[in-house]
Amino acid sequence: MPSLIITDTLTQTQHRNMEQDDRRRNKNLGKNFMCRLQCMFSHSPTSESRLSLEDTQQWSQSLERLLESKYGLATFRTFLKSEFSDENIEFWLTCEEYKKIKSSFRMSSKAKKIYEQFIKAEAPKEINIDYHTREQIKRAVKTPTLQCFDDAQKIVYGLMERDSYPRFLRSDMYRSLLESLAADAVKG
């Protein structure tokens, strides 16, 4: 009986130590990630002053709010890469850039690249869209317009909003970043 008590006490102590290690690791994860984000954007002449708790909290209001923030976008991309599911955000961002093209030659060239990379079956970064949309884009790429990827972009945005974004908000990455910023705010 005494050995059972000792074993139980040992198990409780090990469990408590593991929880403390997890908390320390998450705190460091948040601090490290916060530093990496600020370093990524510190060289930019138009950079926002600093990553703030308020801004980071606003990311939870909507996917749109998250993507509007350069820090939010960078964090979300990192999260998606860690889950090996970054093709959706890459496609969405590529479409946003595509819509800015003025030259019809560049538009045609870029549309074909987007189709090859994201749309066609077995593409290297194939996105999850229905057959009808895929075929519609296949036809549209022959004489592309700025809107030829709009339907697929809406589908992908919806997938991110319903799936990836809620997972991101529950992730250790986001939570630890919030905790680190909150701790810094308390310190002043």
N, C-alpha and C positions, 0 to 999 in steps of 0.2 A: 504493500500500500504506500509506504513512503516514497518508493521509486516512481510511482504513478504521479504523486504530487510534484516531485522534482521535475519529471518530464513535462507535466502540464505547465509548471512555472517557466521552464526553459522555453517551451513553445510560445507562451505569452510574451516573454521577453524578446524572442526572435521576431515575433509578429510586430511588436511595438518598434523594434529597431528598423524593420523593413519599412514600416509606415513613415518613420522619421526620414529614412533615406529617400523614399519617394517624394516627400514634401521638399526636401533639400534639392533633389534633382529637378523637380518642377520649378522651384524658385530659380535655380540656375538656368534652366531652359528658357524661362521668360526673360531673365536678365541678358543672357547671351543673344537671344533672338532680337531683343530690343536694341542692343548694341549693333548687331549686324544690320538691322534696318536703318538705323541712323547713319551708319557708315556708308551704306549704299547710296544715300541721298545727300550726304554732307558736301560732296563736291559740286552739286548742282547749284547754279547761281539763283534759281528761282525756288529753291527748296523751302518747304514749310519750315517754320522755326524748329520745332522738335515734335517728336511723337508724343502726344498727350493722352492722358487717361480719358478725357472727355471725347476726343476724336475716336479713340479706340472703342469706347462704349457705344458710340453712334453706329459703329459697324453692325451692331446687332439689330438695328432698326429695319434694315432692308439690304438685300443683295446690291441694289443700286447704290446705296450709301457706301457700302464696302468697296465697290468697284470705282467709285468716284475719288476715293482716297488713294494716293500713290502708295502709302504705307499699307493700307488695307489690301489693295490689289497685290502688292508684293507678298504679303503674309498669306493671302488666300492661294496664290500660285504655289508658294512653298508648301503649304498644306496639301494641295492637290498632287504635287509632285511626290510628296511623301506617301501618298496613297496610290501612286501610279495611275492617276486619273486626271492628268492635266490637259488632255486633248480638248476638252470642252472649252476651258478658258483660253487656250491657245487659238482655237478656232474662232471664238467670239472676238478676241482681240484682233486677229487677222482680218476678220470682216470689218471691224471698226476702221482699221487702216485702209482696207480696200475701198471703203466708201469715200475716202478723201482723194482718190485718184482722179486726175483731170484728163490725162492722155488716153485716148482710146486704144492705142497700141499697148501701153502699160497695163491698161484694164484687161485686155484680152490675155496678155501674158500672165498676169497675176491670177486671173480667174482660172486659167488652166492649172496653175501651180496649186491653188487652193483645192481644186477638184481632185487633183492627183494625191495631194497630201491628206485631205480630210474626208472627202465625199465618196469617191469610188470604192466599191467593195474591195476589201483587203488592203485599203490604203494604210500607210505607215501609222497615221494617227486617226484612224477611222472613227468618226463620231456616230452616235446612236440616233439615226433618223429613220423614218419609215421609207419603204420602197417608193411610194408615190413621190415624195419630196426628192429623193435621190435621183429619180428619173427626170423629174422636172428640171433639176439643176443640170443634169447631164445635157439636156436639150438647150438650156439657157446659156451654157458656157460657150456654145458655138457662136453666138452673137451676144456677148455679155453686156449687161447693164449694171449700174451701181446697186440695183435691188435684187440681183439674181440669187443672192445667198440669204435674203431676208427671212424666208420661211424657215430655213434650217437654223439660222441664228436665233430665231424666236423659240424654236424647239429646244435648242441647246441651253438657252437662258432659262427656260422653264425647268429643264432637268437639273441645272445647277441650283436653282431657287428651291426646288422641292427636295433635292437629295444632298448634294455636296455642301451647300450653305448651312443647313441645320447641323450637319455633322461637324462642320468647321466651328460653329458656335459652341458645340459641346466638347471640342477637342482640347487636349492638354496644351497644345500650342497657344490657342487663343486664351484659354483660362489663365495659363501661367504668365502670359504677356500682360493681361489685365491685373493680375496680382502684383507683378513687379512694378507696374506703373502706379498702382494704388499705394504700394509701400513707399515708392519714391515721393508721391504726393504728400504722404503723411510726414515724411522726413523734412519736406520743404525744399 
